[in-house]
Every structure is written in C-alpha cells, then in structure tokens.
C-alpha cells in the first residue's frame, strides 16, 4: 500500500485532516503536497487550507464532506 493509498483510506475518507508534520510523523511522508496531487489525479478533491501558528504557515489537507465516504473510482 502506497503513502497515497494510506492517506486516502486512513485520513481523508474518515473525514480527518492532516498537516505535513503529521504526515511525516505518521507515514514518513516528506511531500504531502505530492501525495495530495496523486490523490487528485485519482479523482479525489483534496483541499488545502493555509493555517498560521506562531508565525509559521502550513497547509492542512482534507476532503470535502461529499467525498469522505466514497469508494475510489
């Protein structure tokens, strides 16, 4: 199972969001933006919301509600 597969099944389809730091810690993923792009190529509408904490900006990736429990095409 690839990192993209795991992110789709274990995070996004469950209605959760994930940051790059969390993706690295949980999955060893160094390029969450690339995994999100791969999921988009498979038809998932992965969205990124920019967050700011302590002056640092980072992305938080999630799926819209209508795709959270969908089966992969």
Order of alpha helices (4+ residues) and beta strands (2+ residues): alpha-beta-alpha-alpha-beta-beta
